[in-house]
């Protein structure tokens, strides 16, 4: 019931807008009009703010009725995208990202990444830094946003985990060899 009333009001506003046109088909000067872009003959296209609102509301009405699909905006949520980290770890990474983002533009560029790597005790060459950025840069802008920096952190974390796992396996194998050698010595002593 409320959607029908809203649709009627929008139709009424649309009819008022159409009646406000002059003989040439151009809109009459009004404070509610905005100039947007350029027209076909070089003159600006005028749009009524009420028309923009009516378009938005009619789209919402169509979505509610099921005749149109809603736009799916890709929203980055670090908590759901990087499930391997806890909330506390992600908050710490955000603080770290903001700390090294000296330009306060929401991106870490090459020089900021260089400074960050030096402070973390792993200095890199410019070529190495460019490779790091290229590896995770999804929008090809040469800078890292927080999501891309997370992906960089995730990759290095997995590498560290793999190295730790390999070292653990080596230790287990060495322990097994030592136990076998000790067992053989005891066996030889009793025989």
C-alpha positions in Angstrom: 0.0 0.0 0.0 2.8 2.4 0.9 4.7 1.5 -2.2 1.7 2.4 -4.4 1.4 5.8 -2.8 5.1 6.4 -3.3 4.9 5.4 -6.9 1.9 7.8 -7.4 3.9 10.7 -5.8 6.8 10.0 -8.0 4.6 9.9 -11.1 3.1 13.3 -10.0 6.6 14.8 -9.6 7.6 13.5 -13.0 4.5 15.0 -14.6 5.3 18.4 -12.9 8.8 18.2 -14.3 7.6 17.5 -17.8 5.1 20.4 -17.6 8.0 22.7 -16.6 9.6 22.4 -20.0 9.5 25.3 -22.4 8.6 25.1 -26.0 12.1 24.1 -27.1 12.1 21.0 -24.9 14.7 22.5 -22.5 14.1 22.8 -18.8 13.1 26.2 -17.4 15.6 27.7 -14.9 14.9 26.4 -11.4 17.0 26.1 -8.3 16.3 22.4 -8.2 18.1 21.6 -11.4 21.7 20.4 -11.7 23.9 20.6 -14.8 25.3 17.2 -15.6 27.8 16.5 -18.4 27.3 17.8 -21.9 24.4 17.5 -24.2 24.3 16.3 -27.8 24.6 19.8 -29.2 27.3 21.0 -26.8 24.8 22.4 -24.3 24.6 21.0 -20.7 22.0 18.4 -19.9 19.8 19.5 -17.0 18.4 17.1 -14.5 16.0 17.8 -11.8 17.1 16.5 -8.4 13.5 15.3 -7.9 13.9 13.2 -11.1 17.1 11.7 -9.8 15.4 10.8 -6.6 12.4 9.4 -8.5 14.7 7.2 -10.6 16.4 5.9 -7.5 13.1 5.2 -5.7 11.5 3.6 -8.7 14.5 1.3 -9.0 14.1 0.4 -5.4 10.4 -0.3 -6.0 11.4 -2.6 -9.0 13.9 -4.4 -6.8 11.3 -4.9 -4.1 8.8 -6.2 -6.6 11.4 -8.5 -8.0 11.5 -7.2 -11.6 15.1 -5.9 -11.3 18.2 -7.4 -9.6 20.0 -5.3 -7.0 23.5 -4.2 -7.7 26.0 -6.3 -5.8 28.7 -4.0 -4.4 31.9 -5.8 -3.5 32.6 -4.7 0.0 35.9 -5.7 1.6 35.6 -7.2 5.0 38.9 -8.3 6.4 37.3 -10.4 9.1 35.5 -12.6 6.6 38.1 -12.6 3.8 41.1 -13.5 6.0 39.7 -16.1 8.3 43.1 -17.3 9.3 43.6 -14.2 11.4 41.8 -13.3 14.6 40.0 -10.0 15.0 42.8 -8.8 17.3 45.5 -9.6 14.7 43.5 -7.8 12.0 43.2 -4.7 14.2 46.9 -4.8 14.9 47.6 -5.1 11.1 45.3 -2.1 10.5 47.2 -0.1 13.1 50.5 -1.1 11.4 49.1 -0.3 8.0 48.1 3.2 9.2 51.4 3.7 10.8 53.4 3.1 7.6 50.9 4.9 5.4 52.8 8.2 5.9 50.8 9.9 3.1 47.5 9.1 4.9 45.9 8.3 1.6 44.9 4.7 2.4 47.7 3.3 0.2 51.3 2.2 0.8 53.4 3.2 -2.1 56.9 2.0 -3.0 58.8 4.3 -0.7 56.5 3.6 2.2 56.9 -0.1 1.6 60.6 0.3 1.5 60.6 2.1 4.9 58.3 -0.5 6.3 60.5 -3.4 5.3 63.6 -1.6 6.7 61.9 -1.1 10.0 60.8 -4.7 10.1 64.4 -5.7 9.6 64.1 -7.1 6.1 65.3 -4.4 3.7 64.6 -5.0 0.0 65.9 -3.6 -3.2 63.6 -1.5 -5.4 63.3 -4.4 -7.8 62.3 -6.7 -4.9 59.8 -4.2 -3.6 58.3 -3.8 -7.1 57.9 -7.5 -7.4 56.2 -7.7 -4.0 53.8 -5.0 -5.1 53.2 -6.6 -8.5 52.5 -10.0 -6.8 49.5 -8.7 -4.9 48.4 -5.5 -6.7 44.9 -6.3 -8.0 44.0 -3.0 -9.5 47.5 -2.4 -11.1 47.9 1.1 -9.5 51.4 0.4 -8.2 50.3 0.9 -4.6 48.9 -1.4 -1.9 45.6 -0.8 -0.2 44.8 -2.5 3.0 43.4 -5.6 1.3 46.4 -6.0 -0.9 48.7 -5.5 2.1 46.8 -8.2 3.9 47.3 -10.6 1.0 51.0 -9.8 1.1 51.1 -10.5 4.8 49.1 -13.7 4.3 51.5 -15.0 1.6 54.6 -14.4 3.8 52.8 -16.0 6.8 52.1 -19.2 4.8 55.7 -19.3 3.6 56.9 -19.0 7.3 54.4 -21.8 8.2 55.7 -24.0 5.4 59.3 -23.5 6.5 58.4 -24.2 10.1 56.6 -27.4 9.1 59.6 -28.6 7.1 62.0 -27.9 10.0 59.7 -29.8 12.3 59.7 -32.8 9.9 63.5 -32.7 9.7 63.7 -32.7 13.5 61.3 -35.6 13.8 63.3 -37.6 11.2 66.6 -36.9 13.0 65.0 -38.0 16.4 63.8 -41.2 14.7 67.3 -41.9 13.3 68.9 -41.3 16.8 66.3 -43.6 18.5 67.0 -46.4 15.9 70.8 -46.0 16.5 70.3 -46.2 20.3 68.0 -49.2 19.9 70.6 -51.0 17.7 73.3 -50.3 20.3 71.1 -51.7 23.1 70.2 -54.7 21.0 73.9 -55.4 20.3 74.7 -55.1 24.0 72.2 -57.8 24.9 73.1 -60.2 22.2 
